[in-house]
Amino acid sequence: MEWFFVVLIAVIGVIVLVWAMRVGRTKGPGVSEADRYLNQLTARSHSSQVARPQNLTSAQSAQAYAQPLPVQLPPQLIAQAQALVRSGHKIEAIKVIKQATGMDLATAKRFADNL
């Protein structure tokens, strides 16, 4: 009867070993699909970022890497947007700039931030 338990434990051990080997295997040529996707995201992220010096404060960094604004706004629009920003309605100012110029949201926000 003891030999039965010894054989049973050995068979269970072999089954667990085979299962563990199958689970640990990756699909494809050594790199899983998730790892490949993560590598692509990392590559895109690194290629789209600008390396910034580490000794700048966040305000200095933002100022140093601020992109120049592509167009000049009409004075009336600037005055209207400034009034909206000063009265605490920054989102409305961004909407006004965006609608009047046809800019994308990020550019219109940069204009409102610089007012």
MDTraj code that builds the backbone (N, CA, C; nanometers):
import mdtraj as md
import numpy as np

residues = "MET GLU TRP PHE PHE VAL VAL LEU ILE ALA VAL ILE GLY VAL ILE VAL LEU VAL TRP ALA MET ARG VAL GLY ARG THR LYS GLY PRO GLY VAL SER GLU ALA ASP ARG TYR LEU ASN GLN LEU THR ALA ARG SER HIS SER SER GLN VAL ALA ARG PRO GLN ASN LEU THR SER ALA GLN SER ALA GLN ALA TYR ALA GLN PRO LEU PRO VAL GLN LEU PRO PRO GLN LEU ILE ALA GLN ALA GLN ALA LEU VAL ARG SER GLY HIS LYS ILE GLU ALA ILE LYS VAL ILE LYS GLN ALA THR GLY MET ASP LEU ALA THR ALA LYS ARG PHE ALA ASP ASN LEU".split()
xyz = np.array([
    [0.0811, -0.1180, 0.0000],
    [0.0000, 0.0000, 0.0000],
    [0.0864, 0.1257, 0.0000],
    [0.2024, 0.1203, 0.0668],
    [0.2914, 0.2358, 0.0685],
    [0.3456, 0.2661, -0.0703],
    [0.3725, 0.1633, -0.1479],
    [0.4258, 0.1841, -0.2812],
    [0.3261, 0.2608, -0.3679],
    [0.1939, 0.2417, -0.3410],
    [0.0909, 0.3126, -0.4157],
    [0.1034, 0.4640, -0.3943],
    [0.1243, 0.5073, -0.2710],
    [0.1378, 0.6498, -0.2417],
    [0.2669, 0.7071, -0.2997],
    [0.3718, 0.6294, -0.2971],
    [0.4990, 0.6734, -0.3548],
    [0.4837, 0.6950, -0.5043],
    [0.4191, 0.6009, -0.5725],
    [0.3964, 0.6131, -0.7173],
    [0.3028, 0.7304, -0.7455],
    [0.1981, 0.7459, -0.6651],
    [0.1033, 0.8555, -0.6843],
    [0.1726, 0.9906, -0.6699],
    [0.2559, 1.0052, -0.5690],
    [0.3289, 1.1302, -0.5491],
    [0.4258, 1.1546, -0.6641],
    [0.4903, 1.0505, -0.7144],
    [0.5827, 1.0649, -0.8263],
    [0.5086, 1.1079, -0.9521],
    [0.3926, 1.0488, -0.9792],
    [0.3134, 1.0841, -1.0977],
    [0.2657, 1.2285, -1.0863],
    [0.2178, 1.2670, -0.9708],
    [0.1729, 1.4057, -0.9510],
    [0.2902, 1.5017, -0.9685],
    [0.4064, 1.4664, -0.9196],
    [0.5249, 1.5504, -0.9364],
    [0.5615, 1.5694, -1.0816],
    [0.5551, 1.4617, -1.1604],
    [0.5853, 1.4712, -1.3039],
    [0.4829, 1.5598, -1.3733],
    [0.3557, 1.5454, -1.3387],
    [0.2506, 1.6277, -1.4002],
    [0.2724, 1.7750, -1.3678],
    [0.3042, 1.8054, -1.2445],
    [0.3291, 1.9448, -1.2041],
    [0.4514, 1.9992, -1.2768],
    [0.5542, 1.9193, -1.2916],
    [0.6758, 1.9627, -1.3601],
    [0.6481, 1.9939, -1.5067],
    [0.5739, 1.9070, -1.5746],
    [0.5392, 1.9301, -1.7156],
    [0.4537, 2.0550, -1.7293],
    [0.3568, 2.0716, -1.6388],
    [0.2711, 2.1898, -1.6434],
    [0.3520, 2.3183, -1.6233],
    [0.4439, 2.3169, -1.5284],
    [0.5255, 2.4350, -1.4996],
    [0.6139, 2.4704, -1.6183],
    [0.6637, 2.3707, -1.6873],
    [0.7474, 2.3972, -1.8045],
    [0.6660, 2.4586, -1.9172],
    [0.5420, 2.4137, -1.9352],
    [0.4567, 2.4684, -2.0414],
    [0.4142, 2.6104, -2.0108],
    [0.3847, 2.6389, -1.8848],
    [0.3408, 2.7729, -1.8466],
    [0.4554, 2.8720, -1.8596],
    [0.5753, 2.8320, -1.8273],
    [0.6899, 2.9216, -1.8316],
    [0.7383, 2.9543, -1.9712],
    [0.6940, 2.8798, -2.0701],
    [0.7375, 2.9006, -2.2077],
    [0.6704, 3.0225, -2.2693],
    [0.7424, 3.0993, -2.3501],
    [0.6831, 3.2128, -2.4208],
    [0.6477, 3.1694, -2.5611],
    [0.5513, 3.2371, -2.6175],
    [0.5120, 3.2079, -2.7548],
    [0.6060, 3.2807, -2.8498],
    [0.6300, 3.2254, -2.9617],
    [0.7119, 3.2919, -3.0621],
    [0.8595, 3.2749, -3.0351],
    [0.9383, 3.3604, -3.0997],
    [1.0839, 3.3451, -3.0917],
    [1.1449, 3.4073, -2.9662],
    [1.1010, 3.3674, -2.8487],
    [1.1644, 3.4106, -2.7259],
    [1.1058, 3.5338, -2.6598],
    [1.0184, 3.6095, -2.7279],
    [0.9612, 3.7309, -2.6697],
    [0.8098, 3.7196, -2.6773],
    [0.7443, 3.7388, -2.5640],
    [0.5983, 3.7289, -2.5631],
    [0.5377, 3.8505, -2.6326],
    [0.4115, 3.8385, -2.6661],
    [0.3418, 3.9478, -2.7341],
    [0.3331, 4.0712, -2.6441],
    [0.3123, 4.0497, -2.5157],
    [0.3053, 4.1619, -2.4212],
    [0.4396, 4.2337, -2.4120],
    [0.5495, 4.1575, -2.4093],
    [0.6822, 4.2194, -2.4048],
    [0.7097, 4.2981, -2.5326],
    [0.6687, 4.2441, -2.6462],
    [0.6881, 4.3140, -2.7735],
    [0.6116, 4.4463, -2.7734],
    [0.4860, 4.4441, -2.7251],
    [0.4045, 4.5643, -2.7187],
    [0.4663, 4.6674, -2.6247],
    [0.5141, 4.6209, -2.5103],
    [0.5792, 4.7103, -2.4146],
    [0.7041, 4.7737, -2.4747],
    [0.7822, 4.6971, -2.5479],
    [0.9014, 4.7515, -2.6136],
    [0.8643, 4.8565, -2.7174],
    [0.7561, 4.8333, -2.7927],
    [0.7119, 4.9326, -2.8914],
    [0.6681, 5.0619, -2.8230],
    [0.5918, 5.0498, -2.7138],
    [0.5483, 5.1700, -2.6415],
    [0.6666, 5.2479, -2.5862],
    [0.7638, 5.1757, -2.5318],
    [0.8816, 5.2406, -2.4767],
    [0.9596, 5.3128, -2.5854],
    [0.9736, 5.2490, -2.7010],
    [1.0467, 5.3116, -2.8112],
    [0.9754, 5.4381, -2.8578],
    [0.8411, 5.4325, -2.8696],
    [0.7659, 5.5514, -2.9111],
    [0.7778, 5.6621, -2.8077],
    [0.7725, 5.6243, -2.6811],
    [0.7807, 5.7218, -2.5741],
    [0.9158, 5.7925, -2.5741],
    [1.0226, 5.7146, -2.5896],
    [1.1561, 5.7737, -2.5881],
    [1.1811, 5.8599, -2.7110],
    [1.1251, 5.8213, -2.8246],
    [1.1501, 5.8995, -2.9452],
    [1.0709, 6.0296, -2.9459],
    [0.9609, 6.0362, -2.8691],
    [0.8794, 6.1576, -2.8708],
    [0.9168, 6.2564, -2.7611],
    [1.0032, 6.2168, -2.6694],
    [1.0398, 6.3059, -2.5605],
    [1.1734, 6.3729, -2.5885],
    [1.1880, 6.4928, -2.5342],
    [1.3126, 6.5661, -2.5456],
    [1.3895, 6.5462, -2.4161],
    [1.5162, 6.5139, -2.4266],
    [1.5972, 6.4966, -2.3060],
    [1.6143, 6.6320, -2.2387],
    [1.5834, 6.6387, -2.1094],
    [1.5929, 6.7635, -2.0359],
    [1.7042, 6.7535, -1.9333],
    [1.7779, 6.8617, -1.9153],
    [1.8791, 6.8604, -1.8098],
    [1.8134, 6.8400, -1.6735],
    [1.8790, 6.7671, -1.5855],
    [1.8211, 6.7315, -1.4575],
    [1.8316, 6.8427, -1.3538],
    [1.9147, 6.9435, -1.3759],
    [1.9349, 7.0438, -1.2733],
    [1.8401, 7.1629, -1.2849],
    [1.7440, 7.1608, -1.3762],
    [1.6479, 7.2701, -1.3895],
    [1.5257, 7.2429, -1.3026],
    [1.4671, 7.3503, -1.2493],
    [1.3403, 7.3357, -1.1791],
    [1.2321, 7.3149, -1.2831],
    [1.1141, 7.2755, -1.2408],
    [1.0072, 7.2494, -1.3372],
    [0.9668, 7.3771, -1.4108],
    [0.9678, 7.4922, -1.3420],
    [0.9329, 7.6184, -1.4081],
    [1.0385, 7.6560, -1.5122],
    [1.1670, 7.6406, -1.4761],
    [1.2742, 7.6696, -1.5711],
    [1.2688, 7.5743, -1.6895],
    [1.2383, 7.4496, -1.6619],
    [1.2301, 7.3500, -1.7676],
    [1.1168, 7.3829, -1.8632],
    [1.0015, 7.4185, -1.8088],
    [0.8874, 7.4524, -1.8927],
    [0.9179, 7.5749, -1.9778],
    [0.9851, 7.6715, -1.9206],
    [1.0194, 7.7925, -1.9935],
    [1.1234, 7.7625, -2.1004],
    [1.2219, 7.6805, -2.0682],
    [1.3293, 7.6501, -2.1627],
    [1.2798, 7.5700, -2.2816],
    [1.1802, 7.4847, -2.2596],
    [1.1337, 7.3991, -2.3671],
    [0.9980, 7.4381, -2.4208],
    [0.9506, 7.5584, -2.3896],
    [0.8232, 7.6036, -2.4433],
    [0.8375, 7.6204, -2.5939],
    [0.7414, 7.5660, -2.6644],
    [0.7460, 7.5759, -2.8095],
    [0.6957, 7.7137, -2.8514],
    [0.7564, 7.7713, -2.9515],
    [0.7089, 7.9012, -2.9980],
    [0.5688, 7.8885, -3.0566],
    [0.4877, 7.9877, -3.0335],
    [0.3525, 7.9848, -3.0849],
    [0.3545, 8.0222, -3.2330],
    [0.2825, 7.9470, -3.3181],
    [0.2980, 7.9614, -3.4621],
    [0.2374, 8.0868, -3.5237],
    [0.1325, 8.1454, -3.4663],
    [0.0677, 8.2617, -3.5273],
    [0.0414, 8.3676, -3.4223],
    [0.0166, 8.4892, -3.4698],
    [-0.0205, 8.5992, -3.3815],
    [-0.1725, 8.6156, -3.3861],
    [-0.2316, 8.6375, -3.2694],
    [-0.3756, 8.6568, -3.2615],
    [-0.4103, 8.8034, -3.2810],
    [-0.5300, 8.8316, -3.3318],
    [-0.5742, 8.9708, -3.3424],
    [-0.5846, 9.0332, -3.2032],
    [-0.5564, 9.1626, -3.1917],
    [-0.5581, 9.2286, -3.0608],
    [-0.6925, 9.2166, -2.9871],
    [-0.8043, 9.2216, -3.0626],
    [-0.9351, 9.2109, -2.9978],
    [-0.9522, 9.0733, -2.9333],
    [-0.9054, 8.9703, -3.0020],
    [-0.9161, 8.8344, -2.9500],
    [-0.8275, 8.8170, -2.8266],
    [-0.7086, 8.8761, -2.8311],
    [-0.6182, 8.8694, -2.7160],
    [-0.6822, 8.9369, -2.5949],
    [-0.7409, 9.0533, -2.6168],
    [-0.8043, 9.1263, -2.5062],
    [-0.9208, 9.0461, -2.4486],
    [-1.0020, 8.9868, -2.5358],
    [-1.1151, 8.9072, -2.4898],
    [-1.0673, 8.7846, -2.4112],
    [-0.9656, 8.7159, -2.4637],
    [-0.9131, 8.5965, -2.3963],
    [-0.8483, 8.6329, -2.2628],
    [-0.7741, 8.7465, -2.2594],
    [-0.7127, 8.7902, -2.1340],
    [-0.8187, 8.8199, -2.0285],
    [-0.9260, 8.8840, -2.0703],
    [-1.0341, 8.9156, -1.9768],
    [-1.0966, 8.7879, -1.9214],
    [-1.1152, 8.6897, -2.0082],
    [-1.1716, 8.5625, -1.9620],
    [-1.0774, 8.4914, -1.8649],
    [-0.9488, 8.4891, -1.8963],
    [-0.8512, 8.4225, -1.8095],
    [-0.8439, 8.4927, -1.6751],
    [-0.8391, 8.6253, -1.6766],
    [-0.8297, 8.7014, -1.5518],
    [-0.9531, 8.6868, -1.4643],
    [-1.0686, 8.6633, -1.5278],
    [-1.1918, 8.6467, -1.4490],
    [-1.2126, 8.5012, -1.4063],
    [-1.1148, 8.4155, -1.4365],
    [-1.1227, 8.2766, -1.3904],
    [-1.1919, 8.1826, -1.4868],
    [-1.2112, 8.2258, -1.6099],
    [-1.2790, 8.1433, -1.7105],
    [-1.1800, 8.1008, -1.8187],
    [-1.0778, 8.0294, -1.7762],
    [-0.9705, 7.9900, -1.8680],
    [-1.0210, 7.8951, -1.9772],
    [-1.1115, 7.8061, -1.9422],
    [-1.1630, 7.7108, -2.0416],
    [-1.2392, 7.7843, -2.1509],
    [-1.3167, 7.8848, -2.1127],
    [-1.3884, 7.9637, -2.2127],
    [-1.2911, 8.0392, -2.3023],
    [-1.1810, 8.0874, -2.2434],
    [-1.0797, 8.1571, -2.3233],
    [-1.0181, 8.0621, -2.4247],
    [-0.9915, 7.9411, -2.3820],
    [-0.9349, 7.8422, -2.4753],
    [-1.0335, 7.8138, -2.5872],
    [-1.1623, 7.8018, -2.5539],
    [-1.2653, 7.7776, -2.6554],
    [-1.2714, 7.8921, -2.7562],
    [-1.2664, 8.0158, -2.7050],
    [-1.2721, 8.1330, -2.7938],
    [-1.1526, 8.1338, -2.8882],
    [-1.0342, 8.1098, -2.8354],
    [-0.9130, 8.1084, -2.9185],
    [-0.9221, 7.9972, -3.0224],
    [-0.9660, 7.8806, -2.9785],
    [-0.9749, 7.7650, -3.0685],
    [-1.0742, 7.7899, -3.1814],
    [-1.1905, 7.8444, -3.1488],
    [-1.2928, 7.8687, -3.2493],
    [-1.2523, 7.9803, -3.3458],
    [-1.1889, 8.0848, -3.2942],
    [-1.1539, 8.1995, -3.3786],
    [-1.0388, 8.1682, -3.4735],
    [-0.9477, 8.0826, -3.4325],
    [-0.8281, 8.0587, -3.5133],
    [-0.8265, 7.9228, -3.5823],
    [-0.9083, 7.8285, -3.5357],
    [-0.9061, 7.6940, -3.5926],
    [-0.7886, 7.6107, -3.5437],
    [-0.7259, 7.6543, -3.4354],
    [-0.6116, 7.5804, -3.3794],
    [-0.6582, 7.4525, -3.3130],
    [-0.5629, 7.3630, -3.2908],
    [-0.5950, 7.2446, -3.2124],
    [-0.6003, 7.2848, -3.0648],
    [-0.6532, 7.1967, -2.9834],
    [-0.6753, 7.2268, -2.8424],
    [-0.5463, 7.2579, -2.7675],
    [-0.4407, 7.1809, -2.7940],
    [-0.3141, 7.2008, -2.7217],
    [-0.2541, 7.3385, -2.7512],
    [-0.2590, 7.3811, -2.8775],
    [-0.2033, 7.5119, -2.9141],
    [-0.2861, 7.6241, -2.8534],
    [-0.4186, 7.6102, -2.8569],
    [-0.5048, 7.7118, -2.7979],
    [-0.4809, 7.7209, -2.6471],
    [-0.4585, 7.6084, -2.5826],
    [-0.4294, 7.6091, -2.4388],
    [-0.2973, 7.6786, -2.4112],
    [-0.1963, 7.6552, -2.4953],
    [-0.0673, 7.7230, -2.4770],
    [-0.0847, 7.8737, -2.4889],
    [-0.1662, 7.9182, -2.5847],
    [-0.1917, 8.0618, -2.5971],
    [-0.2555, 8.1147, -2.4696],
    [-0.3569, 8.0446, -2.4197],
    [-0.4262, 8.0903, -2.2988],
    [-0.3305, 8.0887, -2.1793],
    [-0.2429, 7.9899, -2.1717],
    [-0.1462, 7.9831, -2.0624],
    [-0.0486, 8.0998, -2.0651],
    [-0.0174, 8.1486, -2.1834],
    [0.0804, 8.2567, -2.1987],
    [0.0201, 8.3947, -2.1859],
    [-0.1116, 8.4037, -2.1690],
    [-0.1748, 8.5362, -2.1558],
    [-0.1526, 8.5936, -2.0173],
])
top = md.Topology()
chain = top.add_chain()
for i, resn in enumerate(residues, 1):
    res = top.add_residue(resn, chain, resSeq=i)
    for name in ("N", "CA", "C"):
        top.add_atom(name, md.element.get_by_symbol(name[0]), res)
traj = md.Trajectory(xyz[None], top)
